[in-house]
Amino acid sequence: LDVAGSANALRSFSGVPGSVLQKDAAFFRAIQQGSFGKTLLLQFERSVNSASVIQAIVEGLAPRLARADVEQVQHSMEAVLRGGALQRGDGTSMCCSNDTLFATAHSHQVRLS
């Protein structure tokens, strides 16, 4: 999360233990709907090929986004992962701030929008 940008939107949750927040739908709505930058980091506990990672991301996004947006994410993830494998301990991330989305893996970054 963008710490400065999220401070106001999440102020009402300050001091609440994580064990309580993880069960609070209002907290997750505040994160989803907040107009601040967010990052999704996938850290891998086992080696996995890039096609499997991309397929899982596409399957997760397909019911939630327009087809053209899903295809854009798919093509960009293909570009950033470059057909290789992610090894145990590797990570890939998607960062969203305002209307800009970036994907990063193996020190390569691709702007998605």
C-alpha positions as MATLAB code, in Angstrom:
seq = 'LDVAGSANALRSFSGVPGSVLQKDAAFFRAIQQGSFGKTLLLQFERSVNSASVIQAIVEGLAPRLARADVEQVQHSMEAVLRGGALQRGDGTSMCCSNDTLFATAHSHQVRLS';
ca = [
       0.000    0.000    0.000;
       0.979    3.587   -0.522;
       1.497    4.488    3.151;
       0.888    8.220    2.810;
      -2.099    7.777    0.506;
      -3.732    5.054    2.572;
      -3.299    6.719    5.978;
      -6.532    8.697    5.788;
      -8.628    5.963    4.160;
      -7.577    3.376    6.744;
      -7.401    5.646    9.805;
     -10.427    4.023   11.461;
      -8.578    0.677   11.511;
      -5.478    2.059   13.251;
      -4.501    0.035   16.314;
      -6.783   -2.891   15.460;
      -4.909   -6.212   15.696;
      -4.267   -8.070   12.450;
      -6.156  -11.086   13.780;
      -9.282   -8.910   13.937;
      -8.669   -7.136   10.611;
      -8.307  -10.396    8.683;
     -11.963  -11.136    9.499;
     -13.275   -7.599    8.869;
     -15.001   -7.190    5.486;
     -15.099   -3.390    5.942;
     -11.298   -3.319    6.169;
     -10.909   -5.206    2.896;
     -13.507   -2.991    1.190;
     -11.571    0.081    2.343;
      -8.399   -1.333    0.782;
     -10.114   -2.355   -2.463;
     -11.972    0.918   -2.927;
      -9.295    3.289   -1.638;
      -7.745    5.669   -4.156;
      -4.153    4.940   -3.159;
      -1.403    2.818   -4.668;
      -1.428   -0.924   -4.067;
       1.035   -3.727   -4.772;
       0.320   -7.430   -5.092;
       3.449   -9.515   -4.453;
       3.514  -13.218   -5.270;
       6.425  -14.952   -3.539;
       6.960  -18.550   -4.641;
       7.615  -21.412   -2.243;
       8.372  -23.819   -5.076;
       9.573  -23.539   -8.651;
       6.828  -22.931  -11.195;
       6.848  -22.239  -14.924;
       5.721  -18.835  -16.117;
       2.823  -20.269  -18.152;
       1.254  -21.640  -14.939;
       1.645  -18.289  -13.169;
       0.115  -16.380  -16.076;
      -2.753  -18.869  -16.404;
      -3.575  -18.538  -12.690;
      -3.541  -14.726  -12.858;
      -5.716  -14.704  -15.985;
      -8.194  -17.164  -14.440;
      -8.417  -15.000  -11.329;
      -8.951  -11.763  -13.251;
     -11.283  -13.040  -15.997;
     -14.500  -12.945  -13.945;
     -13.672   -9.470  -12.622;
     -12.322   -7.470  -15.560;
     -13.170   -6.759  -19.172;
     -11.695   -9.274  -21.625;
      -9.449   -6.619  -23.227;
      -7.998   -5.727  -19.802;
      -7.337   -9.376  -18.973;
      -5.599   -9.859  -22.332;
      -3.465   -6.768  -21.699;
      -2.369   -8.151  -18.333;
      -1.673  -11.547  -19.920;
       0.512  -10.094  -22.698;
       2.377   -7.878  -20.275;
       3.006  -10.730  -17.843;
       4.287  -12.827  -20.758;
       6.688  -10.006  -21.598;
       7.935   -9.585  -18.046;
       8.272  -13.321  -17.284;
       9.787  -14.030  -20.713;
       8.715  -17.676  -20.835;
      11.057  -18.684  -18.045;
      10.470  -20.301  -14.724;
      10.154  -18.720  -11.321;
      12.357  -20.490   -8.816;
      11.680  -21.059   -5.138;
      12.084  -17.693   -3.419;
      11.460  -15.669   -6.595;
       8.678  -13.150   -6.711;
       6.618  -11.193   -9.161;
       4.531   -8.139   -8.432;
       1.818   -5.975   -9.894;
       1.695   -2.358   -8.747;
      -1.287   -0.103   -9.284;
      -1.249    3.632   -8.641;
      -3.911    5.962   -9.991;
      -4.634    4.578  -13.471;
      -1.202    3.020  -14.034;
      -0.399   -0.669  -13.579;
       3.094   -2.179  -13.651;
       4.248   -5.800  -13.528;
       7.723   -6.767  -12.327;
       9.677  -10.035  -12.294;
      13.362  -10.937  -12.555;
      14.221   -7.211  -12.348;
      12.181   -6.515  -15.520;
       9.282   -4.086  -15.377;
       6.485   -3.673  -17.907;
       3.871   -0.946  -17.826;
       0.455   -2.543  -18.259;
      -1.581    0.640  -18.640;
];
